[in-house]
Amino acid sequence: MGSLPFPFEVKLVLLEKQEPTLFETYRELVCHFYIYLDVHGGYKGSSNILKSWADYLFLTLEEAHEEA
């Protein structure tokens, strides 16, 4: 997964061992966050980056649901 975006690496290691399903969900979300940053040119100094990412993520999920 590369470098972790948050400073609680020890807790993530424990989470991976104790709750592997929850850890995989977290990992998937972080991967989508990095994809979003790559597609949309990084942070660009935006203070609303998490809101923008959430809008992008849920729009993508809605589209996938409609296709199914």
Long-range contacts (C-beta under 8 A, 24 or more apart in sequence): 1-27, 1-30, 1-31, 4-30, 5-30, 5-33, 29-57, 32-57, 32-60
